[in-house]
Amino acid sequence: MFLRFHRILLLGVKNLFLHKVRSVLTMLGIVFGVGSVIAMLAVGEGASQEASRSIESMGSANIILESVEPPKKPESALSGQQLPLWRQQYGLTEGDRARIASTIPHVWRVHPEAEQTDEVTSPSARVRAILHATRAEAPDVRNIRRVEGRFFTSLEHDRAAPVCVLSPSLARKLFPFGGPLGKTIRIEADYYTVLGVFRPGSDDGGEEAAEETAAAREDVVYLPLTTARTRVSHFVYSRTEYDSLVVCTEGTEHVPGIGEAVEALMDHSRKSRDYRTIIPLELLAQARQTQRLFNVIIGSIAAISLLVGGIGIMNIMLATVTERTREIGIRRALGAKRSDIISQFLVETVVISLVGGLFGVAMGLAIPGMITALTNLPTVVTPLSVGLSVVISVLIGVLFGIYPARRAASLDPIDALRQ
């Protein structure tokens, strides 16, 4: 049995080599089809992982509240005693933080944050950066990862110490000729000692993921909340007390219930809807659902190329049957069975599709790398997409080769020899 299949395989390959150019042109449809499937899925997977990484960096067990300026009232509704716009307060407060922490069960911490932008000056540079006022537990709550040095402590926070932590990008810009640790920067009229360099990261994304996440927020100065509130005018005169509150739950299983409880508590205690709720766990589920739909769509589009390649294989093999009618007649007259003829033609179509699939895999692996190099878009080639593309290419060779093979085997030996 093995020897018989071996002979059929050698005969099929020999026939393909007799028409090298035609065989190569027939393969191209499969090559481009497989390559496009792998490349498009790689782009989709890269975008999905980047979105998931950004969402996960918020903390899947966290619920984030953000201050939102309420819509302005129409002029007809304004009273003569209304405060000027710059004095109207809105958003999240210390009262909201204390109320959530003391009222809702399974909440182990409510972490406040505030942000402004201002110029940061060092002896050699001046850079406009994000001033991120936070507390000492920020590295655990926000997945901020250490590069060098340390974060400020609870004691330094409580004492409103003039200390800060820089992001890697800002550290390089402010201190291009040496390390920033122990040196000072100036914000407005005050000087701050640099304690460390930290960057946003992800627990499961690794070093590369941390670099990509940090790129979204390049120039950041982390300050103690108390320090910012007493020393930086942007925070002293801000219309919001906190820009965000991160509600840390005891586990992801508590997130849906706590999210509803936080919404109900906030709505009950506030006159206007001057906040919004972000639940990273729900965003992550939505992102993954969207990615599954996206994969189906782009996979279907790319499969059209494979379908075209399969039609090309069938067209060429039908022409081959017409060309080799006399050969088929001679083989049948010498005792070849219908199954031998079918096997020979199927071997030829499968070899074409398999070799084309392998070249397509090579092209599919090269294209994502080129996309990443030229556009900086993340791409991820998964083993599943490679394996699936090769299997599909072989199946196309079988499916589109069956009809020409059966047609060749159904030829009458006498008619075939007469032709």
CORNORTA-V291986 format. One record per backbone hydrogen bond with DSSP energy under -0.5 kcal/mol. CO is the residue of the C=O (numbers start at 1). NH is the residue of the N-H. Records with the same first field share a line. If there is no record, write none. Layout:
CO = NH + NH
//
This chain:
1 = 5
2 = 6
3 = 7
4 = 8
5 = 9
6 = 10
7 = 11
8 = 12
9 = 13
10 = 14
11 = 15
12 = 16
13 = 17
14 = 18
15 = 19
16 = 19
17 = 20
19 = 23
20 = 24
21 = 25
22 = 26
23 = 27
24 = 28
25 = 29
26 = 29 + 30
27 = 30 + 31
28 = 32
29 = 33
30 = 34
31 = 35
32 = 36
33 = 37
34 = 38
35 = 39
36 = 40
37 = 41
38 = 42
39 = 43
40 = 44
41 = 45
42 = 46 + 380
43 = 47
44 = 48
45 = 49
46 = 50
47 = 51
48 = 52
49 = 53
50 = 54
51 = 55
52 = 56
53 = 57
55 = 58
56 = 59
59 = 62
61 = 249
63 = 65 + 247
64 = 278
65 = 245
66 = 276
74 = 77
75 = 78
79 = 82
84 = 87 + 88
85 = 88
87 = 89
92 = 241 + 242
93 = 97
94 = 98
95 = 99
96 = 100
97 = 101
98 = 102
99 = 103
100 = 104
104 = 107
106 = 108 + 250
109 = 111 + 248
110 = 112
111 = 246
113 = 243 + 244
114 = 133
116 = 131
118 = 129
119 = 188
120 = 127
121 = 186
125 = 122
127 = 120 + 129
129 = 118 + 131
130 = 132 + 221
131 = 116 + 133
132 = 223
133 = 114
134 = 225
135 = 138
136 = 139
137 = 140 + 141
138 = 142
139 = 144
143 = 145 + 201
145 = 199
148 = 197
153 = 157
154 = 158
155 = 159
156 = 161
157 = 160
161 = 163
162 = 193
163 = 224
164 = 195 + 196
165 = 222
166 = 198
167 = 171
168 = 172
169 = 173
170 = 174
171 = 175
174 = 124
175 = 178
180 = 183
183 = 194
185 = 192
186 = 121
187 = 190
190 = 187
192 = 185
193 = 164 + 195
194 = 182
195 = 150
196 = 166
197 = 147 + 148
199 = 145
202 = 205 + 206
205 = 209
206 = 210
207 = 211
208 = 212
209 = 213
210 = 214
211 = 215
212 = 216
213 = 216 + 217
214 = 217
215 = 218
218 = 170 + 220
219 = 130
220 = 167
221 = 132 + 223
222 = 165
223 = 134
224 = 228
225 = 229
226 = 230
227 = 231
228 = 232
231 = 233
232 = 235 + 236
233 = 237
235 = 238
239 = 90
242 = 92
243 = 67
244 = 113
245 = 65 + 247
246 = 111 + 248
247 = 63 + 249
248 = 108 + 109
251 = 254
252 = 255
254 = 258
255 = 259
256 = 260
257 = 261
258 = 262
259 = 263
260 = 264
261 = 265
262 = 266
263 = 267
264 = 268
265 = 269
266 = 270
272 = 274
274 = 68
276 = 66
278 = 64 + 280
279 = 282 + 283
280 = 284
281 = 285
282 = 286
283 = 287
284 = 288
285 = 289
286 = 290
287 = 291
288 = 292
289 = 293
290 = 294
291 = 295
292 = 296
293 = 297
294 = 298
295 = 299
296 = 300
297 = 301
298 = 302
299 = 303
300 = 304
301 = 304 + 305
302 = 305 + 306
303 = 307
304 = 308
305 = 309
306 = 310
307 = 311
308 = 312
309 = 313
310 = 314
311 = 315
312 = 316
313 = 317
314 = 318
315 = 319
316 = 320
317 = 321
318 = 322
319 = 323
320 = 324
322 = 325
324 = 328
325 = 329
326 = 330
327 = 331
328 = 332
329 = 333
330 = 334
331 = 336
332 = 335
337 = 341
338 = 342
339 = 343
340 = 344
341 = 345
342 = 346
343 = 347
344 = 348
345 = 349
346 = 350
347 = 351
348 = 352
349 = 353
350 = 354
351 = 355
352 = 356
353 = 357
354 = 358
355 = 359
356 = 360
357 = 361
358 = 362
359 = 363
360 = 364
361 = 365
362 = 366
363 = 367
364 = 368
365 = 369
366 = 370
367 = 371
368 = 372
369 = 373
370 = 374
371 = 375 + 377
372 = 376
380 = 382
382 = 386
383 = 387
384 = 388
385 = 389
386 = 390
387 = 391
388 = 392
389 = 393
390 = 394
391 = 395
392 = 396
393 = 397
394 = 398
395 = 399
396 = 400
397 = 401
398 = 402
399 = 403
401 = 405
402 = 406
403 = 407
404 = 408
405 = 409
406 = 410
408 = 411
412 = 416
413 = 417
414 = 418
415 = 419
//
